[in-house]
Amino acid sequence: MAAVTLTNVVKRFGVFEVVHGANIDIADGEFVVFVGPSGCGKSTLLRMIAGLEDISGGDIAIGGKVMNDVEPADRGIAMVFQSYALYPHMTVEQNLSFGLRMNGNPKPDTERRVKRAAEILRIDELMQRRPKQLSGGQRQRVAIGRAIVREPQVFLFDEPLSNLDAELRVQMRVEISRLHKELGVTMIYVTHDQTEAMTLADRIVVLKGGNVEQIGRPLDLYNDPTNRFVAGFIGSPKMNFIKARIVGRDARGVVVELAGEEKTRIVQPLAGAAPEPGSKVVVGVRPEHFGNAGEGDADIAVAIDVVEHLGGTSFLYAKTANGEDVVIQRDAAKVPDTSEIIVSIRKSYLFDEKGLRLR
């Protein structure tokens, strides 16, 4: 096992910089997820850690040793890709042992490692099958097993579940979480799916445009986002954003008036300096933070467009008087049968025009 440290890591393709001075500390045995939209630099960071991409600036250390000029095979890492990349003519057992056999590893040790990986992943009964005889989930287990037999210091996962259907993704998330607990090895996982990030990670690194926006535990990011991007990216359905303006300040905090809602005001606690009265801001409200009329800080009228029933929970897709889209979470048994309702904002966040959180 080993810690991984990225210090001012930069990546350029020609004159175009795609990673802008990333600083990330990953503890020994920690499960960290890099998450963000396509093109944010998460896979590029992972490939630089693996040694598959050269770094343009900064340092990458694994186990306290700087790896900038160390070959991928000598970094003590194993990588699992989106593509299973199994040899079609080989059995599962041969796929698992191939790398060790090619490196001249002693046969008894190879057999021990393969047997252990098969037991951990519960694929003992598949050992004599070939890839074409396996399901997508089974193939992904074999691909992970091929990494396990290397007994690496660090596991790297590059969107390994993208090719699976929804049910298998849920199943494999559980398998990977169980694998981490059993092995206790440092794992770095890349995904664009915030649900995977929230359910798998000890800590999440949120990336946007080559910048690290925020690093933290899943619920810390959910409950205390540092900016509007993180607030909107983490959570499903995402946080609602309602335009507003500053109208003053009192002893409790800054007074905010919602756009299109004359005299509908929220008092937001604010330790720092408040924007000038008249300044445009954005109020963020998570779907579960809407209550019934009179339960929170401010009541607003919404017109319901669509109701989405998901078992015990339902989501109401609605519009405010100002025409802004909002999603409201309700218990399925409490979904209103009218198209227009009054809801109350029980908890909210405040962001300035640039998207920075006002605290």
TORKOL-4160 file (C-alpha; in steps of 0.2 Angstrom, whole numbers, padded with zeros to 4 digits, m for minus):
359
<pt num="1" X="0000" Y="0000" Z="0000"/>
<pt num="2" X="0006" Y="0018" Z="m0003"/>
<pt num="3" X="0000" Y="0036" Z="m0002"/>
<pt num="4" X="m0001" Y="0046" Z="m0018"/>
<pt num="5" X="0004" Y="0065" Z="m0019"/>
<pt num="6" X="0001" Y="0077" Z="m0033"/>
<pt num="7" X="0010" Y="0093" Z="m0031"/>
<pt num="8" X="0007" Y="0107" Z="m0044"/>
<pt num="9" X="0004" Y="0095" Z="m0058"/>
<pt num="10" X="0002" Y="0103" Z="m0075"/>
<pt num="11" X="m0002" Y="0095" Z="m0091"/>
<pt num="12" X="0000" Y="0103" Z="m0108"/>
<pt num="13" X="m0004" Y="0097" Z="m0126"/>
<pt num="14" X="0007" Y="0109" Z="m0136"/>
<pt num="15" X="0002" Y="0126" Z="m0130"/>
<pt num="16" X="m0015" Y="0121" Z="m0123"/>
<pt num="17" X="m0015" Y="0118" Z="m0104"/>
<pt num="18" X="m0028" Y="0105" Z="m0099"/>
<pt num="19" X="m0023" Y="0102" Z="m0081"/>
<pt num="20" X="m0019" Y="0118" Z="m0071"/>
<pt num="21" X="m0008" Y="0115" Z="m0056"/>
<pt num="22" X="m0017" Y="0100" Z="m0047"/>
<pt num="23" X="m0013" Y="0098" Z="m0028"/>
<pt num="24" X="m0020" Y="0082" Z="m0021"/>
<pt num="25" X="m0015" Y="0071" Z="m0006"/>
<pt num="26" X="m0022" Y="0053" Z="m0006"/>
<pt num="27" X="m0018" Y="0044" Z="0010"/>
<pt num="28" X="m0012" Y="0026" Z="0011"/>
<pt num="29" X="m0027" Y="0014" Z="0009"/>
<pt num="30" X="m0039" Y="0028" Z="0004"/>
<pt num="31" X="m0052" Y="0026" Z="m0009"/>
<pt num="32" X="m0053" Y="0043" Z="m0019"/>
<pt num="33" X="m0064" Y="0047" Z="m0034"/>
<pt num="34" X="m0060" Y="0059" Z="m0047"/>
<pt num="35" X="m0077" Y="0066" Z="m0054"/>
<pt num="36" X="m0082" Y="0079" Z="m0066"/>
<pt num="37" X="m0089" Y="0082" Z="m0084"/>
<pt num="38" X="m0081" Y="0076" Z="m0100"/>
<pt num="39" X="m0065" Y="0085" Z="m0104"/>
<pt num="40" X="m0062" Y="0091" Z="m0086"/>
<pt num="41" X="m0045" Y="0082" Z="m0085"/>
<pt num="42" X="m0049" Y="0067" Z="m0073"/>
<pt num="43" X="m0043" Y="0053" Z="m0085"/>
<pt num="44" X="m0028" Y="0063" Z="m0089"/>
<pt num="45" X="m0023" Y="0065" Z="m0071"/>
<pt num="46" X="m0026" Y="0046" Z="m0069"/>
<pt num="47" X="m0015" Y="0042" Z="m0084"/>
<pt num="48" X="m0001" Y="0054" Z="m0077"/>
<pt num="49" X="m0001" Y="0044" Z="m0061"/>
<pt num="50" X="0000" Y="0028" Z="m0071"/>
<pt num="51" X="0014" Y="0035" Z="m0081"/>
<pt num="52" X="0004" Y="0033" Z="m0097"/>
<pt num="53" X="0005" Y="0052" Z="m0100"/>
<pt num="54" X="0021" Y="0063" Z="m0097"/>
<pt num="55" X="0018" Y="0077" Z="m0085"/>
<pt num="56" X="0022" Y="0095" Z="m0090"/>
<pt num="57" X="0026" Y="0102" Z="m0073"/>
<pt num="58" X="0025" Y="0097" Z="m0054"/>
<pt num="59" X="0028" Y="0081" Z="m0046"/>
<pt num="60" X="0019" Y="0064" Z="m0043"/>
<pt num="61" X="0024" Y="0054" Z="m0029"/>
<pt num="62" X="0019" Y="0036" Z="m0024"/>
<pt num="63" X="0024" Y="0029" Z="m0007"/>
<pt num="64" X="0035" Y="0045" Z="m0004"/>
<pt num="65" X="0045" Y="0042" Z="m0020"/>
<pt num="66" X="0044" Y="0054" Z="m0035"/>
<pt num="67" X="0038" Y="0045" Z="m0050"/>
<pt num="68" X="0040" Y="0058" Z="m0064"/>
<pt num="69" X="0053" Y="0048" Z="m0074"/>
<pt num="70" X="0049" Y="0030" Z="m0068"/>
<pt num="71" X="0042" Y="0018" Z="m0080"/>
<pt num="72" X="0024" Y="0013" Z="m0078"/>
<pt num="73" X="0028" Y="m0005" Z="m0075"/>
<pt num="74" X="0040" Y="0000" Z="m0060"/>
<pt num="75" X="0027" Y="0012" Z="m0051"/>
<pt num="76" X="0018" Y="m0002" Z="m0041"/>
<pt num="77" X="0001" Y="0002" Z="m0049"/>
<pt num="78" X="m0012" Y="m0009" Z="m0058"/>
<pt num="79" X="m0025" Y="m0001" Z="m0069"/>
<pt num="80" X="m0043" Y="m0006" Z="m0074"/>
<pt num="81" X="m0050" Y="0002" Z="m0090"/>
<pt num="82" X="m0067" Y="0004" Z="m0097"/>
<pt num="83" X="m0063" Y="m0009" Z="m0110"/>
<pt num="84" X="m0060" Y="m0026" Z="m0102"/>
<pt num="85" X="m0046" Y="m0030" Z="m0115"/>
<pt num="86" X="m0046" Y="m0049" Z="m0111"/>
<pt num="87" X="m0038" Y="m0061" Z="m0123"/>
<pt num="88" X="m0052" Y="m0070" Z="m0132"/>
<pt num="89" X="m0043" Y="m0086" Z="m0135"/>
<pt num="90" X="m0038" Y="m0088" Z="m0117"/>
<pt num="91" X="m0048" Y="m0095" Z="m0102"/>
<pt num="92" X="m0051" Y="m0084" Z="m0087"/>
<pt num="93" X="m0037" Y="m0093" Z="m0078"/>
<pt num="94" X="m0025" Y="m0090" Z="m0092"/>
<pt num="95" X="m0030" Y="m0071" Z="m0093"/>
<pt num="96" X="m0027" Y="m0069" Z="m0075"/>
<pt num="97" X="m0010" Y="m0077" Z="m0075"/>
<pt num="98" X="m0004" Y="m0071" Z="m0091"/>
<pt num="99" X="0006" Y="m0055" Z="m0085"/>
<pt num="100" X="0014" Y="m0065" Z="m0071"/>
<pt num="101" X="0019" Y="m0079" Z="m0083"/>
<pt num="102" X="0027" Y="m0067" Z="m0095"/>
<pt num="103" X="0037" Y="m0059" Z="m0081"/>
<pt num="104" X="0044" Y="m0076" Z="m0076"/>
<pt num="105" X="0035" Y="m0076" Z="m0059"/>
<pt num="106" X="0037" Y="m0093" Z="m0051"/>
<pt num="107" X="0023" Y="m0105" Z="m0055"/>
<pt num="108" X="0018" Y="m0109" Z="m0036"/>
<pt num="109" X="0016" Y="m0090" Z="m0033"/>
<pt num="110" X="0007" Y="m0087" Z="m0049"/>
<pt num="111" X="m0006" Y="m0101" Z="m0044"/>
<pt num="112" X="m0007" Y="m0094" Z="m0027"/>
<pt num="113" X="m0011" Y="m0076" Z="m0033"/>
<pt num="114" X="m0024" Y="m0082" Z="m0046"/>
<pt num="115" X="m0033" Y="m0093" Z="m0033"/>
<pt num="116" X="m0034" Y="m0078" Z="m0021"/>
<pt num="117" X="m0040" Y="m0066" Z="m0034"/>
<pt num="118" X="m0053" Y="m0079" Z="m0040"/>
<pt num="119" X="m0059" Y="m0082" Z="m0022"/>
<pt num="120" X="m0060" Y="m0063" Z="m0018"/>
<pt num="121" X="m0070" Y="m0060" Z="m0034"/>
<pt num="122" X="m0080" Y="m0076" Z="m0033"/>
<pt num="123" X="m0076" Y="m0082" Z="m0050"/>
<pt num="124" X="m0069" Y="m0099" Z="m0046"/>
<pt num="125" X="m0082" Y="m0108" Z="m0057"/>
<pt num="126" X="m0078" Y="m0097" Z="m0072"/>
<pt num="127" X="m0059" Y="m0101" Z="m0073"/>
<pt num="128" X="m0061" Y="m0113" Z="m0088"/>
<pt num="129" X="m0072" Y="m0102" Z="m0098"/>
<pt num="130" X="m0067" Y="m0090" Z="m0112"/>
<pt num="131" X="m0072" Y="m0071" Z="m0112"/>
<pt num="132" X="m0086" Y="m0074" Z="m0125"/>
<pt num="133" X="m0094" Y="m0086" Z="m0113"/>
<pt num="134" X="m0095" Y="m0072" Z="m0099"/>
<pt num="135" X="m0107" Y="m0058" Z="m0096"/>
<pt num="136" X="m0102" Y="m0040" Z="m0095"/>
<pt num="137" X="m0101" Y="m0040" Z="m0076"/>
<pt num="138" X="m0091" Y="m0057" Z="m0076"/>
<pt num="139" X="m0079" Y="m0049" Z="m0089"/>
<pt num="140" X="m0076" Y="m0034" Z="m0078"/>
<pt num="141" X="m0073" Y="m0045" Z="m0063"/>
<pt num="142" X="m0059" Y="m0054" Z="m0073"/>
<pt num="143" X="m0052" Y="m0038" Z="m0078"/>
<pt num="144" X="m0051" Y="m0032" Z="m0060"/>
<pt num="145" X="m0044" Y="m0049" Z="m0055"/>
<pt num="146" X="m0030" Y="m0047" Z="m0068"/>
<pt num="147" X="m0025" Y="m0031" Z="m0058"/>
<pt num="148" X="m0027" Y="m0040" Z="m0041"/>
<pt num="149" X="m0014" Y="m0054" Z="m0046"/>
<pt num="150" X="m0001" Y="m0040" Z="m0048"/>
<pt num="151" X="m0003" Y="m0036" Z="m0029"/>
<pt num="152" X="0000" Y="m0017" Z="m0033"/>
<pt num="153" X="0002" Y="m0003" Z="m0021"/>
<pt num="154" X="m0011" Y="0007" Z="m0030"/>
<pt num="155" X="m0026" Y="0002" Z="m0040"/>
<pt num="156" X="m0032" Y="0014" Z="m0054"/>
<pt num="157" X="m0049" Y="0013" Z="m0061"/>
<pt num="158" X="m0054" Y="0023" Z="m0077"/>
<pt num="159" X="m0073" Y="0023" Z="m0079"/>
<pt num="160" X="m0073" Y="0004" Z="m0077"/>
<pt num="161" X="m0092" Y="0002" Z="m0076"/>
<pt num="162" X="m0097" Y="0013" Z="m0091"/>
<pt num="163" X="m0101" Y="m0002" Z="m0102"/>
<pt num="164" X="m0113" Y="m0010" Z="m0090"/>
<pt num="165" X="m0131" Y="m0009" Z="m0089"/>
<pt num="166" X="m0139" Y="0000" Z="m0074"/>
<pt num="167" X="m0142" Y="m0015" Z="m0063"/>
<pt num="168" X="m0125" Y="m0022" Z="m0066"/>
<pt num="169" X="m0117" Y="m0005" Z="m0062"/>
<pt num="170" X="m0126" Y="m0005" Z="m0045"/>
<pt num="171" X="m0120" Y="m0023" Z="m0042"/>
<pt num="172" X="m0102" Y="m0019" Z="m0047"/>
<pt num="173" X="m0101" Y="m0004" Z="m0036"/>
<pt num="174" X="m0105" Y="m0015" Z="m0021"/>
<pt num="175" X="m0091" Y="m0027" Z="m0027"/>
<pt num="176" X="m0078" Y="m0014" Z="m0029"/>
<pt num="177" X="m0083" Y="m0007" Z="m0011"/>
<pt num="178" X="m0081" Y="m0024" Z="m0004"/>
<pt num="179" X="m0065" Y="m0027" Z="m0013"/>
<pt num="180" X="m0057" Y="m0011" Z="m0006"/>
<pt num="181" X="m0062" Y="m0016" Z="0012"/>
<pt num="182" X="m0055" Y="m0033" Z="0010"/>
<pt num="183" X="m0038" Y="m0027" Z="0002"/>
<pt num="184" X="m0036" Y="m0011" Z="0011"/>
<pt num="185" X="m0026" Y="m0004" Z="m0004"/>
<pt num="186" X="m0025" Y="0014" Z="m0011"/>
<pt num="187" X="m0038" Y="0016" Z="m0025"/>
<pt num="188" X="m0041" Y="0030" Z="m0037"/>
<pt num="189" X="m0057" Y="0029" Z="m0047"/>
<pt num="190" X="m0062" Y="0040" Z="m0062"/>
<pt num="191" X="m0080" Y="0043" Z="m0066"/>
<pt num="192" X="m0092" Y="0056" Z="m0073"/>
<pt num="193" X="m0106" Y="0048" Z="m0063"/>
<pt num="194" X="m0108" Y="0058" Z="m0047"/>
<pt num="195" X="m0119" Y="0043" Z="m0040"/>
<pt num="196" X="m0104" Y="0032" Z="m0041"/>
<pt num="197" X="m0093" Y="0045" Z="m0033"/>
<pt num="198" X="m0105" Y="0047" Z="m0018"/>
<pt num="199" X="m0107" Y="0028" Z="m0015"/>
<pt num="200" X="m0089" Y="0023" Z="m0017"/>
<pt num="201" X="m0077" Y="0036" Z="m0011"/>
<pt num="202" X="m0069" Y="0040" Z="0005"/>
<pt num="203" X="m0066" Y="0057" Z="m0003"/>
<pt num="204" X="m0070" Y="0065" Z="m0019"/>
<pt num="205" X="m0060" Y="0076" Z="m0030"/>
<pt num="206" X="m0072" Y="0087" Z="m0041"/>
<pt num="207" X="m0064" Y="0094" Z="m0057"/>
<pt num="208" X="m0069" Y="0106" Z="m0069"/>
<pt num="209" X="m0059" Y="0113" Z="m0084"/>
<pt num="210" X="m0043" Y="0106" Z="m0078"/>
<pt num="211" X="m0045" Y="0114" Z="m0061"/>
<pt num="212" X="m0048" Y="0105" Z="m0044"/>
<pt num="213" X="m0064" Y="0114" Z="m0038"/>
<pt num="214" X="m0066" Y="0105" Z="m0021"/>
<pt num="215" X="m0060" Y="0090" Z="m0011"/>
<pt num="216" X="m0069" Y="0082" Z="0003"/>
<pt num="217" X="m0080" Y="0067" Z="0010"/>
<pt num="218" X="m0096" Y="0064" Z="0000"/>
<pt num="219" X="m0108" Y="0071" Z="0012"/>
<pt num="220" X="m0096" Y="0086" Z="0016"/>
<pt num="221" X="m0097" Y="0091" Z="m0003"/>
<pt num="222" X="m0116" Y="0088" Z="m0003"/>
<pt num="223" X="m0119" Y="0098" Z="0013"/>
<pt num="224" X="m0106" Y="0111" Z="0011"/>
<pt num="225" X="m0101" Y="0115" Z="m0007"/>
<pt num="226" X="m0088" Y="0128" Z="m0010"/>
<pt num="227" X="m0096" Y="0135" Z="m0026"/>
<pt num="228" X="m0111" Y="0133" Z="m0038"/>
<pt num="229" X="m0103" Y="0121" Z="m0049"/>
<pt num="230" X="m0100" Y="0108" Z="m0035"/>
<pt num="231" X="m0117" Y="0112" Z="m0028"/>
<pt num="232" X="m0125" Y="0108" Z="m0045"/>
<pt num="233" X="m0114" Y="0093" Z="m0049"/>
<pt num="234" X="m0115" Y="0083" Z="m0033"/>
<pt num="235" X="m0133" Y="0077" Z="m0029"/>
<pt num="236" X="m0146" Y="0069" Z="m0040"/>
<pt num="237" X="m0158" Y="0077" Z="m0044"/>
<pt num="238" X="m0146" Y="0092" Z="m0044"/>
<pt num="239" X="m0148" Y="0108" Z="m0033"/>
<pt num="240" X="m0161" Y="0120" Z="m0039"/>
<pt num="241" X="m0155" Y="0138" Z="m0043"/>
<pt num="242" X="m0166" Y="0153" Z="m0041"/>
<pt num="243" X="m0161" Y="0170" Z="m0046"/>
<pt num="244" X="m0162" Y="0183" Z="m0033"/>
<pt num="245" X="m0155" Y="0200" Z="m0027"/>
<pt num="246" X="m0149" Y="0207" Z="m0011"/>
<pt num="247" X="m0161" Y="0220" Z="m0003"/>
<pt num="248" X="m0152" Y="0223" Z="0014"/>
<pt num="249" X="m0145" Y="0216" Z="0030"/>
<pt num="250" X="m0152" Y="0213" Z="0048"/>
<pt num="251" X="m0145" Y="0206" Z="0064"/>
<pt num="252" X="m0148" Y="0188" Z="0057"/>
<pt num="253" X="m0139" Y="0190" Z="0041"/>
<pt num="254" X="m0142" Y="0196" Z="0023"/>
<pt num="255" X="m0159" Y="0199" Z="0016"/>
<pt num="256" X="m0162" Y="0191" Z="m0001"/>
<pt num="257" X="m0178" Y="0194" Z="m0012"/>
<pt num="258" X="m0182" Y="0180" Z="m0025"/>
<pt num="259" X="m0184" Y="0185" Z="m0043"/>
<pt num="260" X="m0202" Y="0186" Z="m0049"/>
<pt num="261" X="m0208" Y="0184" Z="m0031"/>
<pt num="262" X="m0212" Y="0201" Z="m0025"/>
<pt num="263" X="m0210" Y="0203" Z="m0006"/>
<pt num="264" X="m0204" Y="0184" Z="m0005"/>
<pt num="265" X="m0188" Y="0186" Z="0005"/>
<pt num="266" X="m0175" Y="0175" Z="0014"/>
<pt num="267" X="m0163" Y="0180" Z="0028"/>
<pt num="268" X="m0147" Y="0171" Z="0024"/>
<pt num="269" X="m0134" Y="0170" Z="0039"/>
<pt num="270" X="m0118" Y="0177" Z="0032"/>
<pt num="271" X="m0102" Y="0179" Z="0042"/>
<pt num="272" X="m0092" Y="0188" Z="0029"/>
<pt num="273" X="m0095" Y="0205" Z="0020"/>
<pt num="274" X="m0112" Y="0206" Z="0011"/>
<pt num="275" X="m0114" Y="0211" Z="m0007"/>
<pt num="276" X="m0121" Y="0229" Z="m0010"/>
<pt num="277" X="m0140" Y="0230" Z="m0010"/>
<pt num="278" X="m0146" Y="0227" Z="m0027"/>
<pt num="279" X="m0133" Y="0215" Z="m0031"/>
<pt num="280" X="m0138" Y="0199" Z="m0041"/>
<pt num="281" X="m0136" Y="0183" Z="m0032"/>
<pt num="282" X="m0142" Y="0165" Z="m0034"/>
<pt num="283" X="m0151" Y="0155" Z="m0021"/>
<pt num="284" X="m0148" Y="0136" Z="m0021"/>
<pt num="285" X="m0161" Y="0124" Z="m0014"/>
<pt num="286" X="m0160" Y="0105" Z="m0014"/>
<pt num="287" X="m0175" Y="0096" Z="m0019"/>
<pt num="288" X="m0178" Y="0089" Z="m0001"/>
<pt num="289" X="m0176" Y="0106" Z="0007"/>
<pt num="290" X="m0193" Y="0111" Z="0000"/>
<pt num="291" X="m0207" Y="0109" Z="0013"/>
<pt num="292" X="m0225" Y="0113" Z="0014"/>
<pt num="293" X="m0232" Y="0130" Z="0015"/>
<pt num="294" X="m0227" Y="0139" Z="0031"/>
<pt num="295" X="m0213" Y="0126" Z="0036"/>
<pt num="296" X="m0198" Y="0136" Z="0031"/>
<pt num="297" X="m0190" Y="0153" Z="0028"/>
<pt num="298" X="m0201" Y="0158" Z="0013"/>
<pt num="299" X="m0216" Y="0152" Z="0003"/>
<pt num="300" X="m0216" Y="0152" Z="m0016"/>
<pt num="301" X="m0229" Y="0146" Z="m0028"/>
<pt num="302" X="m0225" Y="0133" Z="m0041"/>
<pt num="303" X="m0234" Y="0126" Z="m0056"/>
<pt num="304" X="m0231" Y="0107" Z="m0058"/>
<pt num="305" X="m0227" Y="0100" Z="m0075"/>
<pt num="306" X="m0222" Y="0082" Z="m0072"/>
<pt num="307" X="m0222" Y="0070" Z="m0057"/>
<pt num="308" X="m0209" Y="0056" Z="m0057"/>
<pt num="309" X="m0213" Y="0042" Z="m0045"/>
<pt num="310" X="m0199" Y="0032" Z="m0039"/>
<pt num="311" X="m0207" Y="0020" Z="m0026"/>
<pt num="312" X="m0207" Y="0028" Z="m0009"/>
<pt num="313" X="m0201" Y="0045" Z="m0016"/>
<pt num="314" X="m0208" Y="0056" Z="m0029"/>
<pt num="315" X="m0200" Y="0071" Z="m0038"/>
<pt num="316" X="m0211" Y="0086" Z="m0044"/>
<pt num="317" X="m0204" Y="0095" Z="m0059"/>
<pt num="318" X="m0211" Y="0112" Z="m0058"/>
<pt num="319" X="m0209" Y="0131" Z="m0063"/>
<pt num="320" X="m0208" Y="0146" Z="m0052"/>
<pt num="321" X="m0218" Y="0162" Z="m0055"/>
<pt num="322" X="m0202" Y="0168" Z="m0064"/>
<pt num="323" X="m0202" Y="0153" Z="m0076"/>
<pt num="324" X="m0187" Y="0145" Z="m0068"/>
<pt num="325" X="m0187" Y="0126" Z="m0067"/>
<pt num="326" X="m0186" Y="0117" Z="m0050"/>
<pt num="327" X="m0187" Y="0100" Z="m0043"/>
<pt num="328" X="m0196" Y="0096" Z="m0027"/>
<pt num="329" X="m0194" Y="0080" Z="m0017"/>
<pt num="330" X="m0210" Y="0073" Z="m0009"/>
<pt num="331" X="m0215" Y="0056" Z="m0001"/>
<pt num="332" X="m0225" Y="0047" Z="m0013"/>
<pt num="333" X="m0240" Y="0047" Z="m0002"/>
<pt num="334" X="m0240" Y="0066" Z="0000"/>
<pt num="335" X="m0239" Y="0071" Z="m0019"/>
<pt num="336" X="m0253" Y="0084" Z="m0021"/>
<pt num="337" X="m0266" Y="0081" Z="m0034"/>
<pt num="338" X="m0267" Y="0100" Z="m0040"/>
<pt num="339" X="m0256" Y="0107" Z="m0053"/>
<pt num="340" X="m0251" Y="0123" Z="m0043"/>
<pt num="341" X="m0245" Y="0122" Z="m0025"/>
<pt num="342" X="m0236" Y="0133" Z="m0012"/>
<pt num="343" X="m0220" Y="0126" Z="m0006"/>
<pt num="344" X="m0208" Y="0133" Z="0008"/>
<pt num="345" X="m0189" Y="0135" Z="0007"/>
<pt num="346" X="m0183" Y="0126" Z="0023"/>
<pt num="347" X="m0164" Y="0127" Z="0019"/>
<pt num="348" X="m0154" Y="0137" Z="0006"/>
<pt num="349" X="m0137" Y="0142" Z="0000"/>
<pt num="350" X="m0131" Y="0158" Z="m0007"/>
<pt num="351" X="m0120" Y="0161" Z="m0022"/>
<pt num="352" X="m0113" Y="0177" Z="m0030"/>
<pt num="353" X="m0114" Y="0180" Z="m0049"/>
<pt num="354" X="m0098" Y="0172" Z="m0052"/>
<pt num="355" X="m0104" Y="0156" Z="m0043"/>
<pt num="356" X="m0094" Y="0158" Z="m0027"/>
<pt num="357" X="m0102" Y="0153" Z="m0011"/>
<pt num="358" X="m0107" Y="0167" Z="0001"/>
<pt num="359" X="m0105" Y="0161" Z="0019"/>
